Amino acid sequence: MKLSAAGFPDDLSTYGVISGLWSSSFALGAFVGPSVSGYLFDVVGFQYGTFFVISTHLLL
């Protein structure tokens, strides 16, 4: 879908907002993922923590 078809102007500011949202989401995932998995492995152990991660990947 083109941005102009969605009602957004096709200019540099729109691409800047999209790039900022993409970078912010990537950085948040890079922080939250290891933090949650480290806590999960400490609480339930490696075997069950790995099962949770594999289940999440299969679900997605």
Stockholm file with secondary structure:
# STOCKHOLM 1.0

chainA/1-60         MKLSAAGFPDDLSTYGVISGLWSSSFALGAFVGPSVSGYLFDVVGFQYGTFFVISTHLLL
#=GR chainA/1-60 SS CCTGGGTCCCSHHHHHHHHHHHHHHHHHHHHHHHHHHHHHHHHHCHHHHHHHHHHHHHHC
#=GC SS_cons        CCTGGGTCCCSHHHHHHHHHHHHHHHHHHHHHHHHHHHHHHHHHCHHHHHHHHHHHHHHC
//
